[in-house]
């Protein structure tokens, strides 16, 4: 009897195990089907049109493989050569070889292959799209006929209003933007942010002798007397020349900076002085050996400099023990933790009186979490990517060819010896430059629009000669919003034509960029020549003359001089720091 009961129990246990196994298989199958449906749903939403699902069944697996391989463009890049996988942040499609595939993740490259679970992929894409831009709080008007006001968010910031039926690239993205066409942050909107100077800034919350000095400086700047005995043309390039002069004088007299000694080379304390990212290196070199502003006692400092190189940090990804972008973020996070444990200054201000200078494309992403409260001095000053006007500083991209002679090849021809209306030459990367070439390469004799020119001495000399012989120099964005052509145009006295939506130009706090440069929306590239021809000759002559005045603010010197690039960068940091102090 006992054996019979034991047998029945054993039989029941085995039956239950079999039922549980079957149930587990069923649940797994349902989960896999659900995950597959979600995957297809994402691909469907990404298209926003029939482009993907009209693809033949045999072609779909290759499309899926293409989407799996999408990644951050700069993840796949070296400093001089980038792989040709692009996501069009205006039109919303991926370009690989000759086929285009729509994406719903506008303006960002989503690395699906990094994740094994659909939920993880979605979480990561959500994080990517959480833009912390001041513009994300602006209401904009939708260009959809009914002119409805819609809340502004990261996706809304991206716009394509182009209507040229001849452009395949523009047509490819049109279907994804039909229902929602939003305006980018215009130069007028960015000007308004400078004037209000009150957007989500980390305000000083403590009282100290240094804080009182900054508060007093702010009052003196605000009440600065109007300087009348200056040339009108000089005053016209500044928002308020009297305030700038007063602020600069107070900086020279008051400002003290402490440079942290912590941090190991090559990421810290090792400047690189040539190439496209030279600005961060030149500032580091000149700041660390400066005798006027540096103090050894951190208690005397108004500002604290974090001397790391974003270029060296990026290069470390292929060396040491770094394998992923997250490792670079953690390296900076550990550094902040190190100095916050050793000193009390970071914790006292939550980093508001700290700053760093970083020119690499990745710098905004690498610093957006642990160092967002700092004054971030960035070449990649994209208001849609979290750059905050009034707190952060736009760093000029200065392509330095000779560290021994940074002033080489300055100047240009007089206006009467500039027969070329507009000139551009450069690598065809990003979404905008192919559109620029499509419309204007070999179209008009006075529009010299080329791809990359030879990099040999002869090709470089030809490039400089074209800049010196052109009225307008096209400064079109590449992968990111910034380009060294802005400063090159100033050096060669060629009026810059900035085609880069949401780009905040250097020293925006004090300079009136519209007085010496032209801003053209990306959507207006098809009408570029008409826009330039519509500028009166008198207006062009004024802008060209102002470039000669403004040149002095964009020059590196081996030994800094008054009002040069080193001092102007430091002044913008000082100026934004002063305006973070609460007035009584």
Buried (B, 14 or more C-beta within 10 A) or exposed (E): EEEEEEEEEEEEEEEEEEEEEEEEEEEEEEEEEEEEEBBBEBBBEBBBBEBBEEBEEEEBEEBBEBBEBBBBBBBBBEBEEBEEBBBBBBBBBBBBEEBBBBBBBBBBBBBBEEBEEBEEBBEBBEEBBEBBBBBBEBEBEBBEEEEEEEEBBBBBBBBBBBEBEEBEBBBBBBBBBEEBBBBBBBBEBBBEBBEEBEBEBBEBEEEEEBBEBBBBBBBBBEEBEEBEEEEEBEBBBBBBBBBBBBBBEBBBEBBBBBBBEBBEEBBBBBBBBBBBBBBBBBBBBBBBEBEEBBBEEBEEBBBBBBBBBBBBBBBBBEEEEBEEBEEBBEBBBEBBEEBBEEBEBBEBBEBBBBBBBBBBBBBBBBBBEBBBBBBBBBBBBBBBBBBBBBBBBBBBBBBBEEBEEBEEBEEBBEBEEBEBBBBBBBEBBBBBBBBBBBBBBEEEEBBBBBEEBEEEEEEBEBBBBBBBBBBBBBBBBBBBBBBBBBBBBBBBBBBBBBBBBBBBBBBBBBBBBBBBBBBBBBBBBBBBBEBBEEBEEEEBEBBBEBBBBBBEBBBBBEEBEEEBBBBBBBBBBBBBBBBBBEEE
